[in-house]
Amino acid sequence: MAFTADQLTALEKAAASGQLRVQLGDKVIQYQTLTELMAVIRMARAKFVGAIYRETSEDNPISDQTPKEEGGRAYVDIEDGYMLQLGLNERATLESGDSGGSGLIDFLRTQLRAIAAGMGVPFELMTGDYSGTNDRIMRVILNTFYRRLEIQQDALVAQVLQPLWGWWLDAVNAAGLLPLRGYTESNRARRDWQRCEWRAHAWSYVNPLQEAQTTVLKIENGLTSRTAAVAESGWDAEDIDRQQALDQQRERDLGLRYGSPAPDPAPDPESEPTPPGKS
């Protein structure tokens, strides 16, 4: 099958205004290099517990053994729980802990935030680190992220899905597999047949109860319709109405009561008795 130039399409990612652009590859390499370096430094520092400063090197104030010297440096083995008695003019400095990571957490978090910005995803979702956040902050973060995803969804529909749907209708109509009345009579008729509504499923909410209550208030106060609210969730109102009718009929048949009682069926006018004086 041959394609013309106007039948070729490519999905182009839309850039959000004010987007922070970073060299993602460089940031990832820097982060990996730094974490490996800090691991090597911590492993090297863990081998030493302290240092002894001596004015002379004739004796060993720790034990009766002669200090072991390697490369001009003396090493002394110390048993756990012993108090040290040093010689004259001699002092010892013990390690108080590994301080090589001072400020490391903040620096690594900054690097990860830059990587997340380059990937276009929130830092919390990429790392799983939710410290310092709450449900309100996460709602703002997720709403901003969802808006960016919706932009990409719109681009996917306009640039890929809708053209594919149109080409498929052209192919099946030309092959006679799905005869479409008046499809080739005019461009307007062709556009009418190709008109399609694309719906993505709704996002999961941080607080589903508040979101549901907000939707109900909007419907009751005329700010939106039930059909529009259902469409935003990715479903069709007609499908839901049919399913609810079937569920309610099944509840009446089986004598079930879930939540609010199922409404009684509408009376059949033909089965009602005729009032006196009327034929």
WOFENNOR-V988069 format. One record per residue. N is the residue number from 1. RES is the residue in three letters. PHI is phi as a letter, one per 20 degrees, with the letter a starting at -180 (999 if undefined). OMEGA is omega in degrees with one decimal (NA if undefined). NEAR is the number of other ideal C-beta (glycine too) atoms within 8 Angstrom. Layout:
N/RES/PHI/OMEGA/NEAR
N/RES/PHI/OMEGA/NEAR
This chain:
1/MET/999/-179.9/2
2/ALA/e/179.2/3
3/PHE/d/174.0/5
4/THR/e/-175.9/6
5/ALA/f/-178.3/4
6/ASP/f/178.7/4
7/GLN/e/177.6/8
8/LEU/e/-177.6/7
9/THR/c/177.7/7
10/ALA/b/-179.4/5
11/LEU/e/178.4/8
12/GLU/d/-179.8/6
13/LYS/f/179.1/6
14/ALA/f/179.5/7
15/ALA/e/179.3/5
16/ALA/f/179.0/7
17/SER/f/179.4/4
18/GLY/m/-177.2/4
19/GLN/f/177.7/7
20/LEU/f/-178.6/7
21/ARG/d/179.0/4
22/VAL/c/174.3/10
23/GLN/e/-171.5/6
24/LEU/f/-178.1/9
25/GLY/f/-179.9/6
26/ASP/f/-179.5/8
27/LYS/f/179.1/13
28/VAL/f/179.4/9
29/ILE/f/179.0/8
30/GLN/f/-179.6/9
31/TYR/f/-179.4/12
32/GLN/f/-179.8/8
33/THR/f/-178.4/8
34/LEU/f/-179.7/11
35/THR/f/177.4/9
36/GLU/f/179.6/8
37/LEU/f/179.6/8
38/MET/f/176.6/11
39/ALA/f/178.4/8
40/VAL/f/-179.8/8
41/ILE/f/-179.8/9
42/ARG/f/177.9/11
43/MET/f/179.7/8
44/ALA/f/-179.0/7
45/ARG/f/-178.0/10
46/ALA/f/-179.1/7
47/LYS/f/-174.0/5
48/PHE/d/178.9/7
49/VAL/d/-179.2/5
50/GLY/r/179.8/9
51/ALA/c/179.1/6
52/ILE/d/179.0/13
53/TYR/d/-179.8/8
54/ARG/c/175.9/10
55/GLU/f/178.8/6
56/THR/c/-176.7/6
57/SER/c/-177.1/5
58/GLU/f/-172.8/3
59/ASP/c/178.8/5
60/ASN/d/-176.9/9
61/PRO/f/-177.8/10
62/ILE/e/-177.3/7
63/SER/b/178.7/5
64/ASP/e/-178.0/3
65/GLN/e/177.7/5
66/THR/f/-179.6/4
67/PRO/g/176.0/9
68/LYS/e/-178.4/7
69/GLU/d/176.6/8
70/GLU/c/179.1/6
71/GLY/m/179.1/4
72/GLY/n/178.9/4
73/ARG/d/-178.3/6
74/ALA/e/179.3/9
75/TYR/d/-177.5/8
76/VAL/c/176.0/10
77/ASP/e/-177.6/4
78/ILE/d/177.5/9
79/GLU/e/-178.5/5
80/ASP/f/173.0/4
81/GLY/n/-178.7/3
82/TYR/e/170.6/6
83/MET/e/-175.9/3
84/LEU/e/172.9/8
85/GLN/d/-173.7/4
86/LEU/e/179.9/8
87/GLY/e/-179.5/7
88/LEU/f/179.4/4
89/ASN/m/-177.2/6
90/GLU/c/179.3/11
91/ARG/c/-178.8/6
92/ALA/c/176.4/10
93/THR/c/179.6/8
94/LEU/e/178.4/6
95/GLU/f/178.1/9
96/SER/e/-178.9/4
97/GLY/p/-178.4/4
98/ASP/e/178.0/8
99/SER/e/-179.5/6
100/GLY/f/-179.6/9
101/GLY/e/-179.8/9
102/SER/f/-178.1/5
103/GLY/m/-176.7/6
104/LEU/f/-177.2/9
105/ILE/f/179.6/7
106/ASP/f/-179.7/7
107/PHE/f/179.6/9
108/LEU/f/178.7/11
109/ARG/f/176.9/10
110/THR/f/178.0/8
111/GLN/f/-179.7/12
112/LEU/f/176.9/13
113/ARG/f/177.4/9
114/ALA/f/177.9/11
115/ILE/f/179.1/14
116/ALA/f/177.6/12
117/ALA/f/177.6/10
118/GLY/f/178.3/12
119/MET/e/-179.7/8
120/GLY/m/178.9/6
121/VAL/c/177.8/8
122/PRO/f/179.2/10
123/PHE/g/-176.9/12
124/GLU/f/-179.2/11
125/LEU/f/-178.0/8
126/MET/f/-174.1/11
127/THR/d/-173.4/8
128/GLY/m/179.6/6
129/ASP/e/-178.8/8
130/TYR/d/179.1/7
131/SER/f/179.7/4
132/GLY/n/179.0/3
133/THR/d/173.8/8
134/ASN/c/-175.2/5
135/ASP/f/179.6/7
136/ARG/f/179.1/6
137/ILE/f/179.7/8
138/MET/f/178.4/12
139/ARG/f/177.5/10
140/VAL/f/-179.2/8
141/ILE/f/-177.7/11
142/LEU/f/178.8/11
143/ASN/f/176.8/8
144/THR/f/179.1/9
145/PHE/f/179.5/11
146/TYR/f/178.2/9
147/ARG/f/177.6/8
148/ARG/f/178.0/10
149/LEU/f/178.5/8
150/GLU/f/174.6/9
151/ILE/f/178.5/10
152/GLN/f/176.9/10
153/GLN/f/178.3/9
154/ASP/f/177.8/8
155/ALA/f/178.7/12
156/LEU/f/179.9/10
157/VAL/f/-174.4/10
158/ALA/f/-172.7/7
159/GLN/e/-174.9/10
160/VAL/c/-170.2/10
161/LEU/f/-179.2/8
162/GLN/f/175.0/11
163/PRO/g/178.4/10
164/LEU/f/178.0/8
165/TRP/f/178.4/10
166/GLY/f/178.8/9
167/TRP/f/179.3/9
168/TRP/f/177.2/8
169/LEU/f/177.1/13
170/ASP/g/-175.7/8
171/ALA/f/-176.6/8
172/VAL/f/177.6/9
173/ASN/f/179.2/13
174/ALA/f/-179.4/6
175/ALA/e/-179.5/6
176/GLY/m/-180.0/5
177/LEU/f/179.7/5
178/LEU/b/-178.0/6
179/PRO/f/179.7/5
180/LEU/d/-174.4/8
181/ARG/f/177.2/4
182/GLY/m/-173.9/7
183/TYR/f/-175.1/10
184/THR/d/-177.3/6
185/GLU/f/-178.4/5
186/SER/b/177.2/6
187/ASN/f/179.3/5
188/ARG/f/178.0/6
189/ALA/f/178.7/11
190/ARG/f/178.5/10
191/ARG/f/178.2/8
192/ASP/f/178.8/7
193/TRP/f/-176.7/9
194/GLN/e/179.1/10
195/ARG/f/-175.1/6
196/CYS/b/178.3/6
197/GLU/d/-178.2/5
198/TRP/d/-177.8/7
199/ARG/c/173.6/8
200/ALA/d/179.7/7
201/HIS/f/-177.4/5
202/ALA/f/177.8/7
203/TRP/f/173.9/5
204/SER/f/-175.6/4
205/TYR/e/175.2/7
206/VAL/f/178.2/6
207/ASN/c/-175.0/8
208/PRO/f/-178.4/7
209/LEU/f/179.6/6
210/GLN/f/179.5/8
211/GLU/f/178.7/9
212/ALA/f/178.2/8
213/GLN/f/177.9/8
214/THR/f/179.2/8
215/THR/f/179.1/10
216/VAL/f/179.1/8
217/LEU/f/178.5/9
218/LYS/f/179.8/10
219/ILE/f/-177.1/12
220/GLU/f/-178.5/6
221/ASN/d/173.8/6
222/GLY/m/179.4/5
223/LEU/e/175.1/6
224/THR/b/178.8/8
225/SER/d/178.1/6
226/ARG/f/177.7/7
227/THR/f/179.9/7
228/ALA/f/179.9/8
229/ALA/f/178.8/12
230/VAL/f/179.5/11
231/ALA/f/178.1/12
232/GLU/f/178.6/7
233/SER/e/177.4/8
234/GLY/n/-178.1/8
235/TRP/d/179.7/9
236/ASP/d/-177.3/8
237/ALA/f/180.0/10
238/GLU/f/177.5/6
239/ASP/f/-179.7/8
240/ILE/f/178.7/10
241/ASP/f/178.6/8
242/ARG/f/179.3/8
243/GLN/f/178.4/8
244/GLN/f/178.4/8
245/ALA/f/178.3/8
246/LEU/f/179.4/8
247/ASP/f/-178.8/8
248/GLN/f/177.6/10
249/GLN/f/179.0/10
250/ARG/f/177.1/9
251/GLU/f/178.7/12
252/ARG/f/-178.7/9
253/ASP/f/-176.6/6
254/LEU/e/-179.9/6
255/GLY/m/-178.2/6
256/LEU/e/177.8/6
257/ARG/c/177.5/7
258/TYR/d/179.4/4
259/GLY/m/178.6/3
260/SER/f/179.5/3
261/PRO/f/179.8/4
262/ALA/f/-179.5/9
263/PRO/f/177.2/5
264/ASP/f/179.7/4
265/PRO/f/178.2/6
266/ALA/f/-179.5/4
267/PRO/f/178.8/6
268/ASP/e/-178.2/6
269/PRO/g/-177.1/5
270/GLU/f/-177.5/4
271/SER/e/-179.0/5
272/GLU/f/177.3/7
273/PRO/f/179.9/3
274/THR/e/-179.9/5
275/PRO/f/178.2/5
276/PRO/g/177.7/3
277/GLY/n/179.3/3
278/LYS/c/-179.0/5
279/SER/d/NA/2
